[in-house]
Amino acid sequence: MVELRKRKAPIQPPLAEKRSKKDQQSATVSIPSDQEKKSPSSSSSNKPPKVGDTIALDKLGGEIETNDGIQTTLKKLVGESKSGIVLFTYPRASTPGCTKQACMFRDGYDFLTSTGFSIFGLSADSPKANTTFRTKQTLPYPLLSDTASTLIAALGLKKNPKGTSRGVFAVDKEGKVLLLQAGGPDATLEAARQLVKRISSDNGSKSDTEKLKSPGKDGK
């Protein structure tokens, strides 16, 4: 007779070891990376500034170009101004609405610059298109080309997927945002006029106060 031998069953690993490996895997998956933790804060930094904010002028937008072909930045423009800048955005050079807006800022130029602001127009047009526009309408201020829409987007005035919203932006020498809003030709000019009027009134009040505090010729 043939003797049958019992085969030995394969040795199963302890259940405790299996569980520990699963626990290790689940623990590894559940730990978020440093990059994931930082992602929400980085996205919030892309929001446009608000009136009253003090911004880092060298970090808002990228390089832009004047209609004369000179590379510049927001920081340089503000630095070269006396009191800050007023910048209006327009969708496309030489179109009816943009021509109206540009000419309104042209006609109000003397008043708008009376407190030391420099005036600029900003669009995604090429320097050549802006030069033609400026020459034809005899605009006394430079037109800025932001073909990549970096500054336009930083101000929250870029349309999706492309295009520029009409608006106006003002910032002083310290980087304080004084004005930022979208609007039509009349609304953007009026907002700029009201800003200059308010600053002019504040400067007048300060001047009167200083005169009252200063002694007369006789020292009294």
C-alpha positions in Angstrom: 0.0 0.0 0.0 1.2 3.5 -0.8 1.5 5.7 2.3 0.0 9.2 1.9 1.9 12.0 3.5 0.2 15.2 4.6 1.5 18.3 3.0 2.4 21.2 5.4 0.3 24.2 5.0 2.3 27.4 4.0 3.1 29.6 7.0 0.9 32.7 7.0 2.4 36.0 8.2 1.0 37.2 11.5 -2.1 39.3 11.3 -0.5 41.9 13.4 2.2 42.5 10.7 -0.3 42.9 8.0 -2.2 45.4 9.9 0.9 47.3 10.8 1.8 47.6 7.1 -1.7 48.9 6.2 -1.5 51.4 9.0 1.9 52.6 7.7 0.5 53.0 4.2 -2.6 54.9 5.4 -0.5 57.1 7.6 1.8 58.0 4.7 -1.1 58.9 2.4 -2.9 61.0 5.0 0.0 63.4 5.6 -0.3 66.5 3.3 2.8 67.9 1.8 4.2 71.3 2.6 3.3 72.4 -1.0 -0.4 71.4 -0.4 -0.4 73.4 2.8 0.9 76.5 1.2 -1.3 76.5 -2.0 -4.3 78.3 -0.5 -2.2 81.3 0.7 -0.4 81.6 -2.6 -3.7 81.8 -4.6 -5.1 84.5 -2.3 -2.1 86.8 -3.1 -3.4 87.1 -6.7 -6.5 89.1 -5.7 -6.5 92.7 -6.9 -5.8 95.4 -4.3 -8.5 97.5 -2.7 -8.8 101.2 -2.0 -6.9 101.9 1.2 -4.4 99.1 0.7 -0.7 99.9 0.6 0.9 97.8 -2.1 4.4 96.7 -3.0 4.8 98.7 -6.3 7.5 96.4 -7.6 5.3 93.3 -7.3 2.1 94.5 -9.0 2.1 93.6 -12.6 5.1 93.1 -14.9 7.0 95.2 -17.4 4.9 97.5 -19.7 5.9 99.6 -22.6 5.2 103.3 -23.4 3.9 104.2 -26.8 7.5 105.5 -27.5 8.8 101.9 -27.0 10.4 102.5 -23.5 10.2 99.5 -21.1 8.9 100.6 -17.7 7.1 99.3 -14.6 4.4 100.6 -12.2 7.2 101.3 -9.6 9.1 103.4 -12.1 6.1 105.4 -13.2 5.1 106.2 -9.6 8.7 107.0 -8.7 9.0 109.5 -11.5 5.8 111.3 -10.6 5.4 114.1 -8.1 2.5 112.8 -6.1 1.5 109.5 -7.7 -0.3 108.4 -10.8 -3.8 108.2 -12.2 -4.1 105.4 -14.8 -7.2 104.6 -16.9 -7.7 101.4 -18.8 -9.4 101.1 -22.1 -10.3 98.0 -24.3 -9.0 99.0 -27.7 -7.3 102.1 -29.1 -9.1 104.3 -31.7 -12.5 102.7 -31.1 -15.4 105.1 -30.3 -15.8 104.5 -26.6 -12.0 104.5 -26.0 -11.6 107.7 -28.1 -14.3 109.4 -26.0 -12.6 108.3 -22.7 -9.1 109.4 -23.8 -10.3 112.8 -25.0 -12.2 113.4 -21.8 -9.0 112.8 -19.8 -7.2 115.0 -22.4 -9.7 117.9 -21.8 -9.5 117.5 -18.1 -5.7 117.1 -18.0 -4.8 120.4 -16.4 -7.1 119.9 -13.5 -6.2 116.2 -13.1 -2.5 117.0 -12.8 -3.0 120.1 -10.5 -2.1 118.1 -7.4 1.0 116.4 -8.9 -0.5 113.3 -10.4 0.8 111.9 -13.6 -1.8 110.6 -16.1 -1.5 107.5 -18.2 -3.8 105.4 -20.4 -3.3 101.6 -20.3 -4.4 98.9 -22.7 -3.3 95.6 -24.3 -2.7 97.4 -27.6 0.7 97.4 -29.3 2.9 100.5 -28.9 2.4 101.3 -32.6 -1.4 101.3 -32.2 -1.2 103.5 -29.1 1.2 105.9 -30.9 -1.3 106.3 -33.7 -4.1 106.8 -31.3 -2.2 109.4 -29.2 -1.0 111.3 -32.2 -4.5 111.4 -33.9 -6.2 112.6 -30.7 -3.3 114.9 -29.6 -3.2 113.4 -26.1 -0.9 115.2 -23.6 -0.2 112.0 -21.6 1.6 108.7 -22.5 -0.3 105.6 -23.4 1.0 102.3 -22.0 1.1 98.9 -23.8 0.5 95.9 -21.6 0.3 93.3 -24.3 0.6 90.4 -21.8 -2.1 92.0 -19.6 0.0 91.5 -16.5 -0.7 94.8 -14.9 -4.3 94.9 -16.2 -5.0 91.5 -14.6 -3.3 92.5 -11.4 -5.8 95.4 -11.1 -8.7 93.1 -11.7 -9.6 94.7 -15.0 -8.8 91.8 -17.4 -11.7 90.0 -19.0 -11.8 86.3 -19.4 -10.7 84.7 -21.6 -9.3 87.9 -23.1 -10.0 91.6 -23.3 -9.7 94.7 -21.0 -12.4 96.2 -18.9 -12.6 100.0 -18.8 -11.6 101.4 -15.4 -9.5 103.8 -13.5 -6.7 103.3 -10.9 -4.8 105.8 -8.7 -1.9 105.2 -6.3 0.3 107.7 -4.3 4.0 107.8 -3.9 3.9 105.5 -0.8 1.9 102.8 -2.7 -1.4 103.6 -1.1 -4.3 102.7 -3.4 -6.5 105.8 -3.7 -8.9 104.7 -6.5 -9.7 101.5 -8.3 -13.0 100.9 -10.1 -14.5 99.8 -13.4 -16.8 102.1 -15.3 -17.6 103.9 -18.5 -15.8 106.9 -20.0 -17.8 109.4 -17.9 -17.6 107.4 -14.7 -13.9 106.9 -14.9 -13.2 110.6 -15.5 -15.6 111.7 -12.7 -14.0 109.3 -10.2 -10.6 110.8 -11.0 -11.9 114.4 -10.8 -13.5 113.7 -7.4 -10.2 112.2 -6.1 -8.2 115.3 -7.2 -10.9 117.6 -5.8 -10.7 115.9 -2.5 -6.9 115.9 -2.3 -6.9 119.6 -3.4 -9.3 120.4 -0.6 -7.3 118.5 2.0 -4.1 120.3 0.9 -5.9 123.6 1.2 -7.0 122.8 4.7 -3.5 121.8 5.7 -2.1 125.0 4.2 -4.5 127.1 6.2 -3.7 125.3 9.4 0.0 125.8 8.9 -0.5 129.5 8.3 -2.5 129.8 11.5 0.2 128.0 13.5 3.1 129.9 12.0 4.1 133.2 13.7 3.8 136.5 11.9 6.7 138.8 11.0 6.6 140.4 14.4 6.9 136.9 16.0 3.4 137.0 17.4 
